[in-house]
Amino acid sequence: MTKNSRSRSSRRRWTIAIFVVVGALIAIPAAAIGHFMISQAVGRVTVVTDADGKERTVYWRDYPGIAGVDPQKILQGPTPQEGHAAGNDMIAEVRAALTAELQLQWAPPPGGRDNFDPFVHRIQNYFGGESLLTAVNAPPSQSTSVPRAWADKRRAVEIIGTVIARHGYSAPVIDTFDQWTDEQRMSDLGGLTPETQVIVSGMAQGPAGQWISFNFQDLSKDTTGRFQERLAAPPESGWQLDTLSLSYGASGLLADEDREEFKKRLEPFVGLTPPAPLET
């Protein structure tokens, strides 16, 4: 599971970490471009045989859910507002546990959040259409210092896992970026292994497409000074440099007012195996 990118009104705000994968521009044949545009316009299409032996075409752009999340889990899950509130409570539990064992303290929320809306409505279903779901992206919670030793970072991840397991979340997993080159690792993470990286990130999956992410930012590992310069923010912004940040989010939760419409639109897809999601 990954966290979903959503288009929204542009906001100027400082980020905790910057992940930039530098890619080369490549020429794409016109036929490939045409195929991509048609796929995006039509969406995923499958042909199924009903119980009476008749074939029918299924247009997955009309699917009300989202690729990768069981629709029954969505129906059983919280509303976006309930998920957001419960996620923040869970983050508070994690912070308290980290403070008790690792003596981490927590910064006030950075400024400039007055207009921040954590809810993104009618997100794409990744089959070429629009779902009835709402994504949630809560602002991060930041510690005022970061565990320096790798053993302490690992212990912090264990503590996170112990707390969130009580809420039905999977064990947290540290991102390894296995497909990255050494050059990309040095440029974007500051080291070749998690033990030497300036930035170490990870995630745990929760019920109904919910998740929690964590991000260590440790400038003592910045041997070149590039990250110090890149991540610097105005003092009044409130963003921390050496920090462990925690964030709650959800890939798609169902609002109460959309529940009946969701069940109605889901009926043509019940019992069918979803196709692979479109690349975005």
C-alpha positions as CSV (number, residue, x, y, z in Angstrom):
1,M,0.0,0.0,0.0
2,T,1.1,3.1,-0.8
3,K,0.0,6.5,0.1
4,N,-2.1,8.1,-3.0
5,S,-1.2,11.3,-4.6
6,R,-4.2,13.6,-5.0
7,S,-4.6,16.8,-7.0
8,R,-5.7,19.8,-4.9
9,S,-5.3,23.5,-4.8
10,S,-1.7,24.6,-4.6
11,R,-0.5,25.4,-1.1
12,R,2.9,26.8,-0.1
13,R,4.1,24.8,2.9
14,W,7.4,23.4,4.0
15,T,7.8,19.6,3.8
16,I,9.6,17.4,6.3
17,A,11.5,15.4,3.7
18,I,12.0,15.8,0.0
19,F,12.1,12.6,-2.2
20,V,13.0,13.4,-5.8
21,V,13.7,10.6,-8.1
22,V,15.6,12.0,-11.1
23,G,14.6,10.2,-14.3
24,A,15.7,10.6,-17.9
25,L,13.4,11.8,-20.6
26,I,12.7,9.1,-23.1
27,A,10.9,9.2,-26.4
28,I,7.6,7.4,-26.4
29,P,6.2,6.1,-29.7
30,A,3.0,7.8,-30.8
31,A,1.1,4.4,-30.8
32,A,2.0,3.9,-27.1
33,I,0.8,7.5,-26.3
34,G,-2.5,6.8,-28.1
35,H,-3.0,3.5,-26.3
36,F,-2.4,5.2,-22.9
37,M,-4.9,8.0,-23.7
38,I,-7.5,5.5,-24.8
39,S,-7.0,3.4,-21.7
40,Q,-7.4,6.5,-19.5
41,A,-10.5,7.6,-21.3
42,V,-12.2,4.2,-21.4
43,G,-10.8,2.7,-18.2
44,R,-10.3,-0.9,-17.4
45,V,-12.8,-3.2,-19.3
46,T,-13.4,-6.9,-18.7
47,V,-15.8,-9.4,-20.2
48,V,-17.6,-11.8,-17.9
49,T,-20.1,-14.6,-18.3
50,D,-23.2,-14.4,-16.2
51,A,-25.0,-17.3,-14.6
52,D,-27.4,-17.5,-17.6
53,G,-24.4,-18.0,-19.9
54,K,-24.6,-14.5,-21.4
55,E,-21.5,-12.4,-21.8
56,R,-21.4,-8.8,-20.7
57,T,-18.8,-6.1,-20.8
58,V,-17.9,-4.6,-17.4
59,Y,-16.6,-1.0,-17.4
60,W,-14.6,-0.6,-14.2
61,R,-14.5,3.1,-14.5
62,D,-17.9,3.0,-12.9
63,Y,-16.6,1.0,-9.8
64,P,-17.5,3.0,-6.7
65,G,-14.5,1.8,-4.6
66,I,-10.8,1.9,-5.2
67,A,-8.3,-0.7,-6.5
68,G,-6.7,-2.7,-3.8
69,V,-9.3,-2.2,-1.0
70,D,-12.0,-4.8,-0.3
71,P,-15.4,-3.0,-0.7
72,Q,-16.8,-4.9,2.2
73,K,-14.0,-3.6,4.4
74,I,-14.9,-0.1,3.2
75,L,-18.6,-0.7,4.2
76,Q,-17.5,-2.0,7.6
77,G,-15.0,0.8,8.1
78,P,-15.2,4.3,9.6
79,T,-16.4,7.4,7.9
80,P,-13.6,9.9,6.9
81,Q,-14.3,12.0,10.0
82,E,-14.3,9.0,12.3
83,G,-11.1,7.7,10.7
84,H,-9.4,11.0,11.1
85,A,-10.4,11.3,14.7
86,A,-9.4,7.8,15.6
87,G,-6.1,8.1,13.6
88,N,-5.2,11.2,15.6
89,D,-6.0,9.5,18.8
90,M,-3.8,6.5,17.8
91,I,-0.9,8.9,16.9
92,A,-1.2,10.5,20.4
93,E,-0.9,7.0,21.9
94,V,2.2,6.3,19.8
95,R,3.7,9.7,20.9
96,A,3.1,8.9,24.5
97,A,4.8,5.5,24.2
98,L,7.8,7.0,22.5
99,T,8.1,9.7,25.1
100,A,7.9,7.2,27.9
101,E,10.7,5.0,26.6
102,L,12.9,7.2,24.4
103,Q,12.2,10.5,26.0
104,L,11.1,12.1,22.8
105,Q,9.2,15.4,23.1
106,W,6.8,16.8,20.5
107,A,6.6,20.1,18.7
108,P,3.4,22.2,18.4
109,P,1.8,21.9,15.0
110,P,3.6,24.1,12.4
111,G,1.9,27.3,11.4
112,G,0.0,27.9,8.2
113,R,-2.5,25.1,8.8
114,D,-5.6,27.2,9.2
115,N,-6.7,26.4,5.6
116,F,-5.5,22.8,5.5
117,D,-8.2,20.4,4.6
118,P,-7.3,16.7,5.3
119,F,-10.1,15.4,3.2
120,V,-10.0,14.8,-0.6
121,H,-13.4,13.8,-1.9
122,R,-14.3,11.6,-4.9
123,I,-10.9,10.3,-5.4
124,Q,-10.0,8.2,-8.5
125,N,-10.7,4.5,-8.4
126,Y,-7.6,3.7,-10.4
127,F,-9.7,1.9,-13.1
128,G,-10.2,5.1,-15.1
129,G,-13.1,6.6,-13.2
130,E,-14.1,8.4,-10.0
131,S,-15.0,6.6,-6.8
132,L,-17.4,7.6,-4.1
133,L,-14.6,7.6,-1.5
134,T,-12.7,10.2,0.4
135,A,-9.0,10.2,1.0
136,V,-7.6,11.4,4.4
137,N,-4.2,12.9,4.8
138,A,-3.7,14.3,8.3
139,P,-0.8,16.7,8.9
140,P,2.3,15.1,10.5
141,S,3.2,15.1,14.2
142,Q,6.9,16.0,14.7
143,S,9.3,15.2,17.6
144,T,11.8,17.9,18.6
145,S,14.7,15.5,18.4
146,V,15.5,12.2,16.6
147,P,17.0,9.0,17.8
148,R,20.6,8.9,16.5
149,A,21.6,5.3,17.0
150,W,20.2,2.8,14.5
151,A,19.3,0.5,17.5
152,D,17.1,3.4,18.9
153,K,15.5,4.0,15.5
154,R,14.6,0.3,15.3
155,R,13.3,0.4,18.9
156,A,11.1,3.4,17.9
157,V,9.6,1.4,15.0
158,E,8.9,-1.5,17.4
159,I,7.1,0.8,19.8
160,I,5.0,2.2,16.9
161,G,4.2,-1.4,15.9
162,T,3.1,-2.4,19.4
163,V,0.7,0.5,19.8
164,I,-0.9,0.3,16.3
165,A,-1.3,-3.5,16.5
166,R,-4.0,-2.8,19.2
167,H,-5.9,-0.9,16.5
168,G,-5.7,-3.7,13.9
169,Y,-2.7,-2.4,11.9
170,S,0.0,-4.5,10.4
171,A,3.6,-4.4,11.5
172,P,5.4,-1.3,10.3
173,V,7.8,-1.8,7.4
174,I,10.9,0.3,6.7
175,D,11.1,1.5,3.0
176,T,14.1,-0.2,1.3
177,F,13.8,1.3,-2.2
178,D,15.3,-1.8,-3.7
179,Q,15.0,-0.6,-7.3
180,W,17.0,2.6,-6.6
181,T,20.5,3.1,-7.7
182,D,23.3,4.1,-5.3
183,E,23.3,7.5,-6.9
184,Q,19.6,7.9,-6.1
185,R,20.0,6.7,-2.6
186,M,22.8,9.2,-1.9
187,S,21.0,12.1,-3.5
188,D,17.5,11.5,-2.0
189,L,18.2,9.6,1.2
190,G,21.7,10.6,2.1
191,G,23.1,7.1,2.5
192,L,23.4,3.6,0.9
193,T,21.8,1.7,3.9
194,P,19.1,2.7,6.4
195,E,21.8,2.8,9.1
196,T,23.6,5.6,7.3
197,Q,20.7,7.5,5.7
198,V,19.6,11.0,6.7
199,I,16.0,10.0,5.8
200,V,14.5,6.7,6.8
201,S,10.8,6.2,6.1
202,G,8.2,3.5,6.4
203,M,4.5,2.6,6.7
204,A,2.0,0.3,8.3
205,Q,-1.3,-0.7,6.8
206,G,-4.6,-0.5,8.7
207,P,-8.2,-1.6,8.2
208,A,-10.2,-0.3,5.2
209,G,-7.3,1.2,3.4
210,Q,-6.0,3.3,6.4
211,W,-2.3,3.7,7.1
212,I,0.3,5.3,9.3
213,S,3.6,6.5,8.1
214,F,6.8,7.4,9.9
215,N,9.8,9.4,8.8
216,F,13.2,9.8,10.6
217,Q,15.1,12.9,9.6
218,D,18.6,12.7,11.1
219,L,21.0,15.5,10.0
220,S,23.9,14.0,12.0
221,K,24.1,11.6,9.0
222,D,24.4,14.5,6.5
223,T,28.1,14.3,5.6
224,T,27.9,16.8,2.8
225,G,25.6,19.5,4.3
226,R,23.3,19.2,1.3
227,F,20.3,18.1,3.4
228,Q,20.8,20.8,6.0
229,E,20.5,23.4,3.2
230,R,17.7,21.6,1.3
231,L,15.5,21.0,4.3
232,A,16.0,24.4,6.0
233,A,12.8,26.2,6.8
234,P,12.2,29.7,8.4
235,P,12.3,29.4,12.2
236,E,8.7,30.8,12.4
237,S,7.4,27.9,10.3
238,G,7.7,25.4,13.2
239,W,9.0,22.6,11.0
240,Q,11.6,20.5,12.7
241,L,14.9,19.4,11.2
242,D,16.0,16.6,13.4
243,T,12.8,14.8,13.9
244,L,10.6,11.6,13.8
245,S,7.4,12.5,12.1
246,L,4.2,10.4,12.3
247,S,1.2,10.7,10.0
248,Y,-2.2,9.1,9.7
249,G,-4.0,8.7,6.4
250,A,-6.6,6.6,4.5
251,S,-6.7,5.7,0.8
252,G,-10.5,5.9,0.7
253,L,-13.2,6.0,3.4
254,L,-16.9,6.1,2.8
255,A,-19.1,9.0,4.0
256,D,-22.5,8.2,5.5
257,E,-24.4,10.1,2.9
258,D,-22.7,8.1,0.1
259,R,-23.4,4.6,1.6
260,E,-26.6,3.7,-0.2
261,E,-25.3,5.0,-3.5
262,F,-22.0,3.0,-3.0
263,K,-24.0,-0.2,-2.4
264,K,-26.1,0.4,-5.5
265,R,-23.2,1.1,-7.8
266,L,-21.3,-1.9,-6.4
267,E,-24.0,-4.4,-7.4
268,P,-22.7,-5.0,-11.0
269,F,-19.2,-5.8,-9.6
270,V,-20.1,-8.2,-6.8
271,G,-18.3,-11.5,-7.1
272,L,-16.0,-10.3,-9.9
273,T,-12.2,-10.3,-9.8
274,P,-11.0,-6.7,-10.3
275,P,-8.5,-6.1,-13.1
276,A,-5.1,-4.6,-12.6
277,P,-5.2,-0.9,-11.8
278,L,-4.2,1.6,-14.4
279,E,-0.7,3.1,-14.1
280,T,-0.8,6.7,-13.0
